[in-house]
Amino acid sequence: VSQTYSVLNPSLGLSHLLSNNRTLFFNFSTSYETPALSELSANPSGTEGFNLMLEPSRSINYEVGWKSLSVHSRFEANLFFINSSNEILPYELEVFPGRSFYRNTGATERYGLEVSGNYNWKAWRLNASFTQARYRFNAPDDAPSTLEGKSLPGIPNTQVFVQLEYSTPS
C-alpha cells in the first residue's frame, strides 16, 4: 500500500513603498502540511503499517503589515488570518493506555497581531517580538461539537521574545 501527496500552493505578495524606508505589504498564500512520520506510524487499528486514514492539513493565509527600515533599526507590524482544514491532533484509546494516535479534527481559525524589531548600537543588538493571537476550532466537520470555539492545545495566545547580543571583532 502506498500514499501519494501532490498539491499546488499559490502565493501572492504585494508591497507599496510609502517613503524611502517605509513599506506597506499584503501577502496571500496557501499551505499544505503532510502528516509527520510519527503521526502516520501510530496506527490505531493495532496492525503494522501506516495510518493511511490521515489526510494532510491545508491552510489559506492572509497577512497585511507595515515595515520601517533605518540605518540602525528595523520595525515591522502585521495582522494575520489563517483558515485551515484537516488539523491533525492526538488522541488516546483505552486499549492502548498512554499511547498517542492521530486524526484529522476539522477546521481552525488563527488570527492576531505580530510586532517585531531590532536596534543596533555599536557592538550591541537588541531583538524583540510580540505576538497576540487567537487559535480556535471553527465548526469542525468530523470532530465532536464540543471542540467548536475552543482554543488549540499547546499554542499560547501571547508570545514575547527579547534578545540582547554583544559582538566583538575576535
Residue pairs with C-beta under 8 A, 6 or more apart in sequence:
1 49
1 50
1 52
3 50
3 52
5 32
5 34
5 56
7 32
7 56
7 58
9 29
9 30
9 31
9 32
10 29
10 30
11 27
11 28
11 29
11 30
12 27
12 28
12 29
13 25
13 26
13 27
13 28
14 25
14 26
14 27
15 23
15 24
15 25
15 26
16 23
16 24
16 25
17 23
18 24
21 68
21 69
21 70
22 66
22 67
22 68
22 69
23 66
23 67
23 68
24 64
24 65
24 66
25 63
25 64
25 65
25 66
25 67
25 78
26 62
26 63
26 64
26 65
27 61
27 62
27 63
27 64
28 60
28 61
28 62
28 63
29 60
29 61
30 58
30 59
30 60
30 61
31 58
31 59
31 61
32 56
32 57
32 58
32 59
33 56
33 57
33 58
33 59
34 56
35 51
35 54
35 55
35 56
35 88
35 102
39 51
39 54
39 88
39 102
40 50
40 51
40 52
40 54
41 50
41 51
42 51
42 99
42 100
42 101
42 102
43 49
43 50
43 51
43 101
44 51
44 93
44 96
44 101
45 51
46 95
46 96
51 101
51 102
53 103
54 88
54 102
54 103
54 104
55 86
55 104
56 86
57 84
57 85
57 86
57 87
57 88
57 104
58 84
58 85
58 86
59 82
59 83
59 84
59 85
60 82
60 83
60 84
61 80
61 81
61 82
62 80
62 81
62 82
63 78
63 79
63 80
63 81
64 78
64 79
65 76
65 77
65 78
65 79
65 114
66 76
66 77
66 78
67 74
67 75
67 76
68 74
68 75
68 76
72 119
72 120
72 121
73 117
73 118
73 119
73 120
74 117
74 118
75 115
75 116
75 117
76 114
76 115
76 116
76 117
77 113
77 114
77 115
77 116
78 113
78 114
79 111
79 112
79 113
80 110
80 111
80 112
80 113
80 114
80 133
81 109
81 110
81 111
82 108
82 109
82 110
82 111
83 107
83 108
83 109
83 138
84 107
84 108
84 109
84 110
85 106
85 107
86 104
86 106
87 104
87 105
87 106
87 107
87 108
87 137
87 152
88 102
88 103
88 104
88 105
89 102
89 103
89 105
89 153
90 100
90 101
90 102
91 100
91 101
91 102
91 103
92 98
92 99
92 100
92 101
93 99
93 101
104 142
105 137
105 140
105 142
105 143
105 147
106 137
106 138
106 139
106 140
106 141
106 142
106 143
106 147
107 137
107 138
107 139
107 140
107 141
108 135
108 136
108 137
108 138
108 152
109 134
109 135
109 136
109 138
110 133
110 134
110 135
110 136
110 152
111 133
111 134
112 131
112 132
112 133
112 134
112 157
113 131
113 132
113 133
114 129
114 130
114 131
114 133
115 129
115 130
115 131
116 127
116 128
116 129
116 130
117 127
117 128
117 129
118 125
118 126
118 127
118 128
119 125
119 126
123 166
123 167
123 168
124 164
124 165
124 166
125 164
125 165
125 166
125 167
126 162
126 163
126 164
126 165
127 161
127 162
127 163
127 164
127 165
128 160
128 161
128 162
128 163
129 159
129 160
129 161
130 158
130 159
130 160
130 161
131 158
131 159
131 160
132 157
132 158
133 157
133 158
134 151
134 157
135 151
135 152
135 155
135 157
136 149
136 150
136 151
136 152
137 143
137 147
137 148
137 149
137 150
137 152
138 148
138 149
139 148
140 147
140 148
151 157
